[in-house]
Amino acid sequence: QVQLVESGGGLVQSGGSLTLSCAASSSILESLNMAWYRQAPGKERELVATIAPDGTAGVTYFVKGRFTISRGNAGNTMRLQMNSLKPEDTAVYYCYARPVTRWEEYWGQGTQVTVSS
């Protein structure tokens, strides 16, 4: 079982920045593929960025150049640095994790990001 706890959401003006964090805890020591998804009102959940245990990372085209995903030094932690935020970035952002060695998926509770124009 993996528990994911997100933090760092909030309200920011257009052009501003926010950093989201996700801390994963597990009853066993295991490597996790991790990602950020987001879901805006009335829309489907969409992938924002991914990062593998070795640090290999990628971001979706609509946030490229503005968002950066990274892993922390302390175990399975992950951050999403969001710069040049736009009103269309407004959504609930979810932390996602999947253990490398087994096919189970875990989701955080979500954190609200609101960008005002």
PyMOL commands that set and color helices and strands:
alter all, ss='L'
color gray80, all
select helices_A, chain A and resi 61-63+87-89
alter helices_A, ss='H'
color red, helices_A
select strands_A, chain A and resi 2-7+10-13+18-26+32-39+46-51+57-59+67-71+77-82+91-99+106-107+111-116
alter strands_A, ss='S'
color yellow, strands_A
deselect
rebuild
show_as cartoon
